[in-house]
Amino acid sequence: MNWIRAIAGVLVLWSSTAWGATLTWNANSEPDLAGYRVYQCSQLPCSRASGNASSLATVGTATSFNIGTPAVTQYYFITAYDFANNESTESGLTTFTPAGSPPPVVPPVIGASPTSFSFAATQGGANPATQTLSISNTGGGSFSWNAGENATWLALSPVSGTGNGAVTLTVTTGSLTAGSYSGAVTVNAPGASSVTVPVTLTVATVPIPPAIGASPTNLSFVATEGGGNPAPQTLNISNTGGGSLTWSATEIVDWLALSPATGAGNGVVTVSVAAGARTAGTYNGNITLTAIGTSPVTVPVTLTVTTSPPPPPPPAPTAPPTPRGLRITPIQ
């Protein structure tokens, strides 16, 4: 059943005192319509949920019902039901006021928007931005309200007002640890039902930043003056912190080369040295590793160029061989 169409409207028509007043409403065209129910209230609010409504009649598929001539103001609404006894939402409210009766007093109704709040903060960080609760009177009469909260981390300003108003919600995280916290703002007004607005605060842990790890912590190369270049070495890069790590490696000496010079996450950099025509001595350089959100890491590099060793001396001359069996006796 299309319950939205089920009750399109309710009218009250008066005839003579003898006949009383008649409720009429638009018929529903759904094939599973079984009938209508008429409800009556002697006070507001008037709804099934309020507890003030009583079932006055079940009228089948008729679209009118004579309510007689009540002596005091009464309120009426209609629902539709199908053959499975599913009942529609309530129609609009219709009021019957006897001649000479004072107009009904419509009590105030608290309106609060939004109907819930959510705040987020980081442990030890700044407090979240304030938010605003709009308060209005969706009923009748005058309206004076007050607002309260039930959490030490929540503050309201102002806490009272007349008519429509706005309340600023301020959250102070202070020393709260990471976790989810629940609170509420309750709005009260004389003659109106109180309204409770849930408030949730989520405190997140401080994110662990990435950190550059480098191994080994220094590199040492040895070359011979005028000789070839030393063998390349490797530098291992890792993320020893949290999150993601995107790094770059740089050097400022012309005898040092790096490959690759950038990477993400763990990686290996090949460090090559070009000794060239450098004379004997010690040369110092650095590899600097950087990444967003981290402290740079410096890896010292030392190149030692040694002198070429002198050529070996020529071999000493050897004595001619002495024939075997020949003995030489010196002359006296």
C-alpha positions as CSV (number, residue, x, y, z in Angstrom):
1,M,0.0,0.0,0.0
2,N,1.2,3.5,-0.8
3,W,0.8,4.8,2.8
4,I,1.7,8.3,1.8
5,R,-1.4,8.5,-0.4
6,A,-3.5,6.5,2.0
7,I,-4.7,9.6,3.9
8,A,-4.7,12.6,1.6
9,G,-6.6,14.9,3.9
10,V,-9.2,15.1,6.7
11,L,-12.0,17.6,6.9
12,V,-14.6,18.4,9.6
13,L,-18.0,19.4,8.4
14,W,-20.7,20.7,10.7
15,S,-24.5,20.1,10.2
16,S,-27.3,20.8,12.6
17,T,-26.8,20.1,16.3
18,A,-28.9,17.1,16.1
19,W,-26.7,15.5,13.4
20,G,-23.3,16.6,14.9
21,A,-20.0,17.0,13.0
22,T,-18.7,14.7,10.4
23,L,-15.1,13.8,9.6
24,T,-14.5,13.2,5.9
25,W,-11.3,12.2,4.0
26,N,-10.1,11.3,0.6
27,A,-10.3,7.6,-0.4
28,N,-7.3,5.5,-1.1
29,S,-7.2,3.6,-4.4
30,E,-4.8,0.7,-3.5
31,P,-6.3,-2.7,-3.9
32,D,-5.1,-4.0,-0.6
33,L,-6.9,-1.3,1.4
34,A,-9.0,-2.9,4.2
35,G,-10.3,0.2,5.9
36,Y,-9.7,3.2,8.1
37,R,-9.3,3.8,11.8
38,V,-10.4,7.1,13.6
39,Y,-8.4,8.3,16.6
40,Q,-9.4,10.9,19.1
41,C,-7.5,13.0,21.7
42,S,-8.6,15.4,24.4
43,Q,-5.3,17.2,24.6
44,L,-2.1,17.9,22.7
45,P,0.2,16.4,21.6
46,C,-2.1,14.1,19.7
47,S,-0.5,11.0,18.3
48,R,-0.3,7.3,18.9
49,A,3.2,7.7,20.3
50,S,2.1,10.4,22.7
51,G,-0.2,8.1,24.6
52,N,-3.0,10.7,24.4
53,A,-4.8,9.1,21.5
54,S,-7.7,6.6,21.8
55,S,-9.2,4.5,19.0
56,L,-12.6,5.9,18.3
57,A,-13.8,3.7,15.4
58,T,-12.9,1.3,12.7
59,V,-15.0,2.2,9.7
60,G,-14.1,-0.1,6.9
61,T,-13.6,1.6,3.5
62,A,-16.1,4.4,4.3
63,T,-14.6,7.9,3.9
64,S,-16.6,9.7,6.6
65,F,-17.5,9.3,10.3
66,N,-19.9,11.3,12.4
67,I,-18.3,12.3,15.7
68,G,-21.4,13.8,17.2
69,T,-21.1,17.1,19.1
70,P,-18.4,16.9,21.8
71,A,-18.8,19.4,24.6
72,V,-15.1,20.3,24.7
73,T,-12.4,20.7,22.1
74,Q,-11.3,17.4,20.6
75,Y,-8.5,16.4,18.2
76,Y,-8.8,13.7,15.5
77,F,-6.6,11.9,13.0
78,I,-7.1,8.9,10.6
79,T,-5.0,5.9,9.6
80,A,-5.4,3.4,6.9
81,Y,-4.8,-0.4,7.3
82,D,-4.5,-3.3,4.8
83,F,-5.6,-6.9,5.0
84,A,-2.4,-7.9,6.8
85,N,-3.3,-5.3,9.4
86,N,-0.4,-3.0,8.5
87,E,-1.2,0.5,9.6
88,S,-0.2,3.7,7.8
89,T,1.3,6.8,9.3
90,E,-1.1,9.3,10.8
91,S,-3.0,11.9,8.8
92,G,-2.9,15.5,9.5
93,L,-4.5,16.6,12.8
94,T,-8.1,18.0,12.7
95,T,-9.6,20.0,15.6
96,F,-13.2,20.2,16.6
97,T,-14.1,23.2,18.7
98,P,-17.6,23.6,20.1
99,A,-19.3,26.9,19.6
100,G,-18.4,29.3,22.4
101,S,-15.3,27.3,23.4
102,P,-12.0,29.1,23.7
103,P,-9.4,28.3,21.1
104,P,-7.2,25.3,22.1
105,V,-3.8,26.1,23.7
106,V,-1.0,24.7,21.6
107,P,2.0,24.0,23.8
108,P,5.6,24.8,22.8
109,V,7.6,22.1,21.1
110,I,11.4,22.1,21.2
111,G,13.1,21.9,17.8
112,A,16.9,21.2,17.8
113,S,19.1,21.1,14.7
114,P,21.3,19.2,14.0
115,T,20.0,16.1,15.8
116,S,23.6,14.9,16.7
117,F,27.2,16.2,16.8
118,S,30.5,14.6,16.1
119,F,33.9,16.0,17.0
120,A,37.4,14.7,16.2
121,A,40.7,15.6,17.7
122,T,44.3,14.2,18.0
123,Q,45.7,13.2,21.4
124,G,47.8,16.1,22.7
125,G,46.8,18.3,19.7
126,A,44.5,21.3,19.3
127,N,40.9,21.3,20.3
128,P,38.4,20.8,17.5
129,A,36.4,23.7,16.0
130,T,33.3,24.7,17.8
131,Q,29.8,23.8,16.4
132,T,26.4,25.3,16.8
133,L,23.1,23.9,18.0
134,S,20.0,25.8,16.6
135,I,17.0,25.8,19.0
136,S,13.5,26.7,17.8
137,N,9.9,26.5,18.9
138,T,8.0,24.3,16.5
139,G,4.8,24.4,18.6
140,G,2.8,27.3,20.0
141,G,2.8,29.7,22.9
142,S,5.8,31.3,24.5
143,F,9.2,29.5,24.7
144,S,11.9,29.8,27.3
145,W,14.6,27.1,27.2
146,N,17.7,26.0,29.0
147,A,20.4,23.7,27.8
148,G,22.7,21.4,29.8
149,E,25.5,18.9,29.1
150,N,26.7,15.7,30.9
151,A,30.4,15.6,29.9
152,T,33.3,17.4,31.5
153,W,35.0,17.9,28.1
154,L,31.9,19.7,26.7
155,A,30.9,23.3,27.3
156,L,27.8,25.3,26.2
157,S,27.2,29.0,25.6
158,P,24.6,30.3,26.2
159,V,22.8,27.9,28.4
160,S,19.4,29.5,28.3
161,G,17.3,31.7,26.1
162,T,13.8,32.8,25.0
163,G,12.4,32.0,21.6
164,N,14.7,30.8,18.8
165,G,18.4,30.7,19.7
166,A,21.8,29.2,19.0
167,V,24.1,27.4,21.4
168,T,27.8,27.1,20.8
169,L,29.3,23.7,21.7
170,T,33.0,23.8,22.7
171,V,35.1,20.7,23.2
172,T,38.3,20.7,25.3
173,T,40.3,17.5,24.9
174,G,42.9,18.4,27.5
175,S,44.6,15.2,28.7
176,L,42.1,12.8,27.2
177,T,43.7,9.6,25.9
178,A,42.9,8.2,22.5
179,G,39.4,6.7,22.2
180,S,35.7,7.5,21.7
181,Y,33.8,9.6,24.2
182,S,30.0,10.0,24.3
183,G,28.0,12.9,25.8
184,A,24.7,14.7,25.3
185,V,23.1,18.1,25.2
186,T,19.6,18.2,26.8
187,V,17.2,21.1,26.0
188,N,14.3,21.8,28.3
189,A,11.4,24.2,28.2
190,P,8.3,24.6,30.5
191,G,5.3,22.8,29.0
192,A,7.4,21.0,26.4
193,S,9.0,17.6,26.2
194,S,12.8,17.7,26.6
195,V,15.1,17.0,23.6
196,T,18.4,15.2,23.9
197,V,21.1,15.7,21.3
198,P,23.9,13.1,21.3
199,V,27.5,14.3,21.1
200,T,30.5,12.1,20.1
201,L,34.1,12.9,20.5
202,T,36.8,10.8,18.8
203,V,40.4,11.3,20.0
204,A,42.9,9.7,17.7
205,T,46.5,8.7,18.5
206,V,49.3,10.9,17.4
207,P,50.4,9.5,14.0
208,I,54.0,8.1,14.0
209,P,56.0,10.0,11.4
210,P,58.4,8.2,9.0
211,A,62.1,8.0,9.9
212,I,65.1,7.4,7.6
213,G,67.3,4.4,8.4
214,A,70.6,4.1,6.6
215,S,73.1,1.1,6.7
216,P,76.0,1.2,6.9
217,T,76.4,4.5,8.7
218,N,79.5,5.4,6.8
219,L,81.4,4.3,3.7
220,S,85.1,4.0,3.0
221,F,86.8,3.6,-0.4
222,V,90.5,3.0,-1.2
223,A,92.2,3.6,-4.6
224,T,95.7,3.7,-5.9
225,E,97.1,6.9,-7.4
226,G,96.9,6.5,-11.2
227,G,95.1,3.1,-10.8
228,G,91.5,2.0,-11.4
229,N,88.4,3.0,-9.5
230,P,87.5,1.1,-6.3
231,A,84.5,-1.3,-6.4
232,P,81.0,0.2,-5.9
233,Q,79.4,-0.2,-2.5
234,T,75.7,-0.3,-1.5
235,L,73.7,1.9,1.0
236,N,70.5,0.3,2.4
237,I,67.7,2.7,3.1
238,S,64.7,1.8,5.3
239,N,61.7,3.4,7.1
240,T,62.3,3.0,10.8
241,G,59.2,5.0,11.7
242,G,55.5,5.0,10.6
243,G,53.5,6.1,7.6
244,S,55.1,6.1,4.2
245,L,58.6,7.2,3.2
246,T,59.6,8.8,0.0
247,W,63.2,9.6,0.0
248,S,66.0,11.3,-2.1
249,A,69.7,10.9,-1.9
250,T,72.2,13.7,-2.8
251,E,76.0,14.2,-2.8
252,I,78.1,17.4,-3.3
253,V,81.5,16.0,-4.4
254,D,82.4,15.3,-8.0
255,W,84.1,12.0,-7.4
256,L,80.9,10.4,-6.0
257,A,77.9,9.0,-7.9
258,L,74.5,7.6,-6.6
259,S,72.0,5.3,-8.3
260,P,69.1,5.6,-7.9
261,A,68.9,9.0,-6.3
262,T,65.2,8.7,-5.2
263,G,62.8,6.0,-4.0
264,A,59.9,5.0,-1.9
265,G,59.9,2.7,1.2
266,N,62.9,0.5,1.6
267,G,65.6,0.8,-1.1
268,V,69.2,0.2,-2.1
269,V,71.5,2.9,-3.5
270,T,74.7,2.0,-5.3
271,V,77.6,4.3,-4.4
272,S,80.3,4.6,-7.0
273,V,83.7,6.5,-6.8
274,A,85.6,7.9,-9.7
275,A,89.2,8.4,-8.4
276,G,90.3,9.9,-11.7
277,A,93.7,11.7,-11.6
278,R,93.5,12.4,-7.9
279,T,96.8,12.5,-6.2
280,A,97.5,10.6,-3.0
281,G,95.6,11.8,0.0
282,T,92.3,11.5,1.8
283,Y,89.0,12.9,0.4
284,N,85.9,13.4,2.4
285,G,82.3,13.6,1.2
286,N,78.7,13.1,2.4
287,I,75.5,11.4,1.2
288,T,72.5,13.3,2.5
289,L,69.1,11.4,2.7
290,T,66.0,13.5,3.0
291,A,62.2,12.8,3.1
292,I,59.1,14.8,3.8
293,G,58.2,14.8,7.5
294,T,61.5,13.4,8.6
295,S,64.9,14.6,9.8
296,P,67.7,14.3,7.2
297,V,70.4,11.6,7.6
298,T,74.0,12.2,6.6
299,V,76.3,9.3,5.7
300,P,80.0,10.2,5.6
301,V,82.1,8.9,2.7
302,T,85.9,8.7,2.7
303,L,88.1,8.1,-0.3
304,T,91.8,7.3,0.4
305,V,94.2,7.5,-2.6
306,T,97.5,5.8,-1.9
307,T,100.8,6.4,-3.8
308,S,101.9,3.9,-6.4
309,P,104.6,1.5,-5.0
310,P,108.1,2.0,-6.4
311,P,109.2,-0.5,-9.1
312,P,111.1,-3.5,-7.7
313,P,115.0,-3.4,-7.9
314,P,116.7,-5.3,-10.7
315,P,117.8,-8.8,-9.8
316,A,121.4,-9.2,-8.5
317,P,124.0,-10.8,-10.9
318,T,124.8,-14.4,-10.3
319,A,128.3,-16.1,-10.2
320,P,129.2,-18.5,-13.1
321,P,128.7,-22.1,-12.1
322,T,131.7,-24.2,-10.8
323,P,132.3,-27.5,-12.7
324,R,131.8,-30.5,-10.5
325,G,134.8,-32.5,-9.5
326,L,137.2,-29.6,-10.1
327,R,139.1,-28.4,-7.1
328,I,141.0,-25.3,-7.1
329,T,144.0,-25.1,-4.8
330,P,145.3,-21.7,-4.1
331,I,149.1,-21.1,-4.8
332,Q,151.3,-20.9,-1.7
